[in-house]
Amino acid sequence: MKFVMLTDTKTSNLRVVLHQIWVNLYVEYVVRNPLAPVEHPGGLGVNNELFEMGLDRFVSQVFPPGS
């Protein structure tokens, strides 16, 4: 599993941010959810509404609009 975040070239290292997404969002909403699929064939990504909402909220906090 890889997380990729496309940002401006001036953005500093996001290793910690990606790790937080993995630990606090992906593991919590996808891995621990017995109804979530184990694999996501064809690179379709994660289809989990709670994960997506949490990710949107997290990214908005890390990169506030207009910054």
PyMOL commands that place a pseudoatom at each C-alpha (Angstrom):
pseudoatom trace, name=CA, resn=MET, resi=1, chain=A, elem=C, hetatm=0, pos=[0.000, 0.000, 0.000]
pseudoatom trace, name=CA, resn=LYS, resi=2, chain=A, elem=C, hetatm=0, pos=[1.339, 3.405, -0.955]
pseudoatom trace, name=CA, resn=PHE, resi=3, chain=A, elem=C, hetatm=0, pos=[-0.023, 6.852, -0.275]
pseudoatom trace, name=CA, resn=VAL, resi=4, chain=A, elem=C, hetatm=0, pos=[0.872, 9.555, -2.769]
pseudoatom trace, name=CA, resn=MET, resi=5, chain=A, elem=C, hetatm=0, pos=[0.269, 13.247, -2.193]
pseudoatom trace, name=CA, resn=LEU, resi=6, chain=A, elem=C, hetatm=0, pos=[0.803, 15.720, -5.014]
pseudoatom trace, name=CA, resn=THR, resi=7, chain=A, elem=C, hetatm=0, pos=[1.928, 19.102, -3.741]
pseudoatom trace, name=CA, resn=ASP, resi=8, chain=A, elem=C, hetatm=0, pos=[3.806, 22.215, -4.751]
pseudoatom trace, name=CA, resn=THR, resi=9, chain=A, elem=C, hetatm=0, pos=[7.545, 21.713, -5.252]
pseudoatom trace, name=CA, resn=LYS, resi=10, chain=A, elem=C, hetatm=0, pos=[8.167, 24.190, -2.407]
pseudoatom trace, name=CA, resn=THR, resi=11, chain=A, elem=C, hetatm=0, pos=[6.416, 21.933, 0.116]
pseudoatom trace, name=CA, resn=SER, resi=12, chain=A, elem=C, hetatm=0, pos=[8.706, 20.375, 2.693]
pseudoatom trace, name=CA, resn=ASN, resi=13, chain=A, elem=C, hetatm=0, pos=[9.001, 16.647, 3.382]
pseudoatom trace, name=CA, resn=LEU, resi=14, chain=A, elem=C, hetatm=0, pos=[5.573, 15.091, 4.042]
pseudoatom trace, name=CA, resn=ARG, resi=15, chain=A, elem=C, hetatm=0, pos=[6.744, 11.764, 5.427]
pseudoatom trace, name=CA, resn=VAL, resi=16, chain=A, elem=C, hetatm=0, pos=[5.208, 12.511, 8.859]
pseudoatom trace, name=CA, resn=VAL, resi=17, chain=A, elem=C, hetatm=0, pos=[1.918, 13.646, 7.291]
pseudoatom trace, name=CA, resn=LEU, resi=18, chain=A, elem=C, hetatm=0, pos=[1.676, 10.484, 5.182]
pseudoatom trace, name=CA, resn=HIS, resi=19, chain=A, elem=C, hetatm=0, pos=[2.458, 8.358, 8.238]
pseudoatom trace, name=CA, resn=GLN, resi=20, chain=A, elem=C, hetatm=0, pos=[-0.328, 10.111, 10.177]
pseudoatom trace, name=CA, resn=ILE, resi=21, chain=A, elem=C, hetatm=0, pos=[-2.753, 9.391, 7.329]
pseudoatom trace, name=CA, resn=TRP, resi=22, chain=A, elem=C, hetatm=0, pos=[-1.748, 5.737, 7.443]
pseudoatom trace, name=CA, resn=VAL, resi=23, chain=A, elem=C, hetatm=0, pos=[-1.928, 5.301, 11.216]
pseudoatom trace, name=CA, resn=ASN, resi=24, chain=A, elem=C, hetatm=0, pos=[-4.802, 7.588, 12.169]
pseudoatom trace, name=CA, resn=LEU, resi=25, chain=A, elem=C, hetatm=0, pos=[-7.091, 7.261, 9.164]
pseudoatom trace, name=CA, resn=TYR, resi=26, chain=A, elem=C, hetatm=0, pos=[-6.353, 4.218, 7.004]
pseudoatom trace, name=CA, resn=VAL, resi=27, chain=A, elem=C, hetatm=0, pos=[-5.794, 1.768, 9.847]
pseudoatom trace, name=CA, resn=GLU, resi=28, chain=A, elem=C, hetatm=0, pos=[-8.709, 3.163, 11.858]
pseudoatom trace, name=CA, resn=TYR, resi=29, chain=A, elem=C, hetatm=0, pos=[-11.344, 3.345, 9.093]
pseudoatom trace, name=CA, resn=VAL, resi=30, chain=A, elem=C, hetatm=0, pos=[-10.249, 0.654, 6.628]
pseudoatom trace, name=CA, resn=VAL, resi=31, chain=A, elem=C, hetatm=0, pos=[-8.043, -1.988, 8.247]
pseudoatom trace, name=CA, resn=ARG, resi=32, chain=A, elem=C, hetatm=0, pos=[-10.114, -2.275, 11.419]
pseudoatom trace, name=CA, resn=ASN, resi=33, chain=A, elem=C, hetatm=0, pos=[-13.402, -2.242, 9.498]
pseudoatom trace, name=CA, resn=PRO, resi=34, chain=A, elem=C, hetatm=0, pos=[-14.515, -5.847, 8.900]
pseudoatom trace, name=CA, resn=LEU, resi=35, chain=A, elem=C, hetatm=0, pos=[-16.809, -4.694, 6.068]
pseudoatom trace, name=CA, resn=ALA, resi=36, chain=A, elem=C, hetatm=0, pos=[-14.049, -2.927, 4.095]
pseudoatom trace, name=CA, resn=PRO, resi=37, chain=A, elem=C, hetatm=0, pos=[-12.492, -4.934, 1.250]
pseudoatom trace, name=CA, resn=VAL, resi=38, chain=A, elem=C, hetatm=0, pos=[-8.997, -6.247, 1.937]
pseudoatom trace, name=CA, resn=GLU, resi=39, chain=A, elem=C, hetatm=0, pos=[-7.722, -5.517, -1.557]
pseudoatom trace, name=CA, resn=HIS, resi=40, chain=A, elem=C, hetatm=0, pos=[-8.485, -2.751, -4.027]
pseudoatom trace, name=CA, resn=PRO, resi=41, chain=A, elem=C, hetatm=0, pos=[-7.916, -4.294, -7.469]
pseudoatom trace, name=CA, resn=GLY, resi=42, chain=A, elem=C, hetatm=0, pos=[-6.995, -2.220, -10.476]
pseudoatom trace, name=CA, resn=GLY, resi=43, chain=A, elem=C, hetatm=0, pos=[-5.758, 0.711, -8.399]
pseudoatom trace, name=CA, resn=LEU, resi=44, chain=A, elem=C, hetatm=0, pos=[-9.295, 1.897, -7.712]
pseudoatom trace, name=CA, resn=GLY, resi=45, chain=A, elem=C, hetatm=0, pos=[-8.293, 3.127, -4.290]
pseudoatom trace, name=CA, resn=VAL, resi=46, chain=A, elem=C, hetatm=0, pos=[-10.166, 3.024, -1.036]
pseudoatom trace, name=CA, resn=ASN, resi=47, chain=A, elem=C, hetatm=0, pos=[-13.937, 3.231, -1.246]
pseudoatom trace, name=CA, resn=ASN, resi=48, chain=A, elem=C, hetatm=0, pos=[-14.740, 4.130, 2.361]
pseudoatom trace, name=CA, resn=GLU, resi=49, chain=A, elem=C, hetatm=0, pos=[-16.801, 7.213, 3.165]
pseudoatom trace, name=CA, resn=LEU, resi=50, chain=A, elem=C, hetatm=0, pos=[-15.440, 7.638, 6.716]
pseudoatom trace, name=CA, resn=PHE, resi=51, chain=A, elem=C, hetatm=0, pos=[-11.858, 7.413, 5.452]
pseudoatom trace, name=CA, resn=GLU, resi=52, chain=A, elem=C, hetatm=0, pos=[-12.546, 9.960, 2.705]
pseudoatom trace, name=CA, resn=MET, resi=53, chain=A, elem=C, hetatm=0, pos=[-14.250, 12.413, 5.093]
pseudoatom trace, name=CA, resn=GLY, resi=54, chain=A, elem=C, hetatm=0, pos=[-11.451, 12.041, 7.653]
pseudoatom trace, name=CA, resn=LEU, resi=55, chain=A, elem=C, hetatm=0, pos=[-8.827, 12.516, 4.944]
pseudoatom trace, name=CA, resn=ASP, resi=56, chain=A, elem=C, hetatm=0, pos=[-10.535, 15.673, 3.647]
pseudoatom trace, name=CA, resn=ARG, resi=57, chain=A, elem=C, hetatm=0, pos=[-10.708, 17.078, 7.180]
pseudoatom trace, name=CA, resn=PHE, resi=58, chain=A, elem=C, hetatm=0, pos=[-7.073, 16.170, 7.928]
pseudoatom trace, name=CA, resn=VAL, resi=59, chain=A, elem=C, hetatm=0, pos=[-5.705, 17.628, 4.690]
pseudoatom trace, name=CA, resn=SER, resi=60, chain=A, elem=C, hetatm=0, pos=[-7.715, 20.839, 5.249]
pseudoatom trace, name=CA, resn=GLN, resi=61, chain=A, elem=C, hetatm=0, pos=[-6.042, 21.206, 8.650]
pseudoatom trace, name=CA, resn=VAL, resi=62, chain=A, elem=C, hetatm=0, pos=[-2.528, 20.529, 7.335]
pseudoatom trace, name=CA, resn=PHE, resi=63, chain=A, elem=C, hetatm=0, pos=[-2.998, 22.722, 4.237]
pseudoatom trace, name=CA, resn=PRO, resi=64, chain=A, elem=C, hetatm=0, pos=[-5.601, 25.383, 5.062]
pseudoatom trace, name=CA, resn=PRO, resi=65, chain=A, elem=C, hetatm=0, pos=[-7.364, 26.849, 1.995]
pseudoatom trace, name=CA, resn=GLY, resi=66, chain=A, elem=C, hetatm=0, pos=[-5.623, 29.949, 0.709]
pseudoatom trace, name=CA, resn=SER, resi=67, chain=A, elem=C, hetatm=0, pos=[-2.244, 29.141, 2.236]
for i in range(1, 67): cmd.bond("trace and resi %d" % i, "trace and resi %d" % (i + 1))
show_as sticks, trace
zoom trace
